[in-house]
Amino acid sequence: MITTEEYFKKLQYHDWFYEYSDDHSVWKKGLAARGELQNLAKESDLFATMFSEYLAYINAVIKEGPNQEEVARPVLEDYV
């Protein structure tokens, strides 16, 4: 199992916008990476919370733009 810090880094560096790519190989890579994040989230309640909260932030960015203020960007200190 990976550490909380490693999982958070995976969330930070994941291409959350892969679904918008016109390049099928980018889409496939993003889908596989998201699947890995979801599988890891199933192993730990903390990881599940981290995934859910990071996804909520990303969805707010998609809906309102990068300067949205509705959902705060998660930080590692929220989980350690």
Number of C-alpha atoms within 10 A of each C-alpha: 8 7 9 16 13 11 18 20 12 15 20 14 8 14 16 18 12 19 14 9 12 9 10 11 11 16 17 14 13 19 16 12 18 19 12 13 19 15 13 17 18 13 11 13 11 14 22 17 13 22 22 14 16 21 16 17 20 19 14 19 17 13 10 12 11 11 8 14 12 11 14 13 15 18 12 13 7 7 13 8
